[in-house]
Amino acid sequence: MAGFRDLRFRAVTALQRHVVNPLARRSPGQILLETTGRTSGLPRRTPVGGRRTGQEFWLVSEFGDRSQYVRNIRKDPRVRVRIKGRWHRGTAHPLPRDDARARLRTLPAYNSAVVRVMGTDLMTVRVDLED
């Protein structure tokens, strides 16, 4: 089973990195999470699905700590989130103890369905927004 999970992880991340993310980043309505590259120090923008609730933005990572943006957050939790075309600064918090499957039921349905199907190590991430 671990072999299949690794294969799925590699296949999905390659598809996202080379096809889905470059196209999605160009869409003005797409929510983007901007982290700082843990090695390069450069801004890294990742299309995500999630929902703003008050001064918090919630999302679920498909691959938990294996996701590049989660690894970047662990190094530097200061992030920006583009919601409806406007950038918001915030501090991201990976929440491995949160019930990610239950959290997905509170987030947009289409993205949540994709995350459930493609993901192997779901993990909730909360961003405390400053503005």
C-alpha positions in Angstrom: 0.0 0.0 0.0 2.9 2.4 0.8 4.2 1.9 -2.7 0.9 2.9 -4.2 0.7 6.0 -2.0 4.2 7.0 -3.1 3.3 6.5 -6.7 0.1 8.5 -6.3 2.0 11.3 -4.5 4.6 11.5 -7.3 2.0 11.4 -10.1 -0.3 14.0 -8.6 2.5 16.4 -7.6 4.0 16.2 -11.0 0.7 16.9 -12.7 0.0 19.8 -10.3 3.5 21.3 -10.7 3.7 21.1 -14.4 0.1 21.5 -15.6 -2.6 22.4 -13.1 -0.8 25.0 -11.0 0.7 27.1 -13.8 -2.7 27.4 -15.4 -4.6 28.0 -12.1 -2.1 30.7 -11.0 -3.2 32.8 -14.1 -6.9 32.7 -13.1 -7.9 35.9 -11.4 -10.5 34.1 -9.3 -8.2 31.4 -8.0 -7.2 31.5 -4.4 -3.4 31.6 -4.0 -1.2 30.8 -1.0 2.1 32.6 -1.1 4.9 31.1 1.1 8.6 31.9 1.2 10.8 29.1 -0.3 12.6 27.5 2.5 15.9 27.2 0.5 15.6 29.9 -2.1 13.9 32.6 0.0 11.8 33.4 -3.1 8.0 33.8 -3.1 6.2 30.6 -4.0 2.6 30.8 -5.1 0.4 27.7 -4.8 -3.3 27.5 -6.0 -5.4 26.2 -3.1 -9.0 25.7 -2.2 -10.4 26.9 1.1 -12.6 29.3 2.9 -12.3 32.5 4.8 -14.2 32.6 8.1 -13.8 36.0 9.8 -10.1 36.6 10.2 -9.1 33.0 9.5 -8.6 31.2 6.2 -8.9 27.4 6.3 -7.5 24.8 3.8 -6.6 21.2 3.8 -3.3 20.0 2.4 -3.5 16.8 0.3 -0.1 15.5 1.4 0.4 17.0 4.8 4.0 17.6 5.7 5.0 16.3 2.3 3.4 19.3 0.6 6.1 21.8 -0.5 4.0 24.7 0.8 3.6 23.1 4.2 7.3 22.5 4.4 7.8 26.2 3.6 5.3 27.2 6.3 7.2 25.1 8.9 10.3 27.1 8.1 8.5 30.5 7.9 4.8 30.7 8.8 4.4 34.3 7.4 2.3 34.0 4.3 0.0 35.9 2.0 -3.4 34.6 0.7 -5.1 36.0 -2.4 -8.8 35.9 -2.0 -11.1 37.4 -4.6 -8.2 39.2 -6.2 -7.0 40.8 -2.9 -3.9 39.9 -1.0 -4.0 39.4 2.7 -1.0 38.9 5.0 -1.2 36.2 7.7 0.5 33.5 9.8 -0.1 29.9 8.8 -0.5 27.1 11.3 -0.4 23.4 10.2 -2.9 21.6 12.5 -2.1 17.8 12.3 -4.5 17.0 15.2 -7.5 18.7 13.5 -9.9 16.3 11.7 -9.1 17.1 8.1 -11.9 15.0 6.7 -14.5 16.8 8.9 -12.8 20.2 8.0 -13.3 19.4 4.2 -17.0 19.2 4.8 -17.0 22.9 5.7 -14.9 24.0 2.7 -16.0 24.4 -1.0 -17.3 21.1 -2.3 -15.5 20.7 -5.6 -12.0 21.3 -4.2 -12.8 19.2 -1.1 -13.8 16.2 -3.3 -10.5 16.5 -5.3 -8.5 16.7 -2.1 -10.3 13.6 -0.7 -9.7 11.6 -3.8 -6.1 12.6 -4.5 -4.8 13.1 -1.0 -2.9 10.6 1.0 -2.0 12.5 4.2 -4.6 15.1 4.7 -3.8 18.0 7.1 -5.6 21.1 8.0 -3.9 24.5 7.7 -5.3 27.6 9.4 -4.1 31.1 8.3 -4.7 33.9 10.9 -5.2 36.9 8.7 -3.9 40.3 9.7 -6.1 42.5 7.5 
